[in-house]
Amino acid sequence: MAWVNRYLVDVEADFRTFYRLTPADVVRMSGPHFLALAWRLTAYSGVVAARASAEEENGTAPARGEPGGPVEATPLALRSDPALADVIDYG
């Protein structure tokens, strides 16, 4: 889900378009709820889906281990990723 940071402006635009959420709605949303909705944006024909498709076709999507690339879903990997380290709190 590190791609959310790269696409944040586009995620916000798609949230307004497809979910009819205002920026204030998004701020009040829990992190897991936000990420669940963001994950589904590639199923719609919005800007996030278009960018993801273009990156896949062009081979420009970050690979595992690259900044912004896929991250293993373990606490250690998530805490080690610079894009996610300050976002996820296990406290």
N, C-alpha and C positions, 0 to 999 in steps of 0.2 A: 504494500500500500504506500510505499515511499513515493510513488508517482503522483500522489495527491499533492505533495508539496510543489512539484514541478508544474502541475496543472491547476493550481489553486484558483486563479482568476477564472479559468474555464469551468472548473467544478462549481464555483459560485454562480456563474451564469446559467449552467445547466440546472442547478438546484432551483433557480428562479423560474426557468422555463418549464421543466418537467414536474417538479414537485410543488411549484407555486410557493416557495419559501422565501421570506424576506431575510435580509442579513441579520435582523434581530432574532428571527426564528432559529437561524443556524447557530448563533452565539449561545442560545439557551439549550441547544441540543447536546446530549452526552457524546463523548468521543466515539464509543462503539456504535451509536446510532448514526452519527455523521459518516463514519467509515463504511457502514453497511449500505447507506444510500449512495455514497460515492462509488463503491464497488459496482453497483448496478448501472451506473451511468453509461457504461459501454454497451448496454443492451438497447439504448435509445439512439436516435439519429442526431445527436447533438455534437458539440465541438469536442468534447472529451472522446467520444467514439471515433470521430474523424481523425483526431491527432493520434490516438492509439493505433488505428488502422494504418495510417501513413507511416508511423514509426516501424510497425511490423513489416509492411511492404518494402520499405527502404532499408531495412536492417539497421536502423538507427536507435532502436530501443535499447536501453542500458541492460547489460547482462548481469547475472548474479555476481555480487562483489563489486560492481561499479557503482559510483555515486548515483542514487536515484533508481538503481536496479532492484530486482526482486531480493527480498530479505527472508531468510529462513525464519519461520514462526516459532522461535524459541526466545525466552527472556534474554539470554546472553547475546544472541544475534541482534535482537531489537535494541538492546541498550548500547551495543557497539556501533550501530549504524548512526552516522552523524546527523542524518535527517530526522531520525526518530528518537534519539537519545533523550532529548529534552521534552518530548511530547508525551511519552508513556511513563506513567508513575506506578510502580509496584508497591508503593508504601501503604 
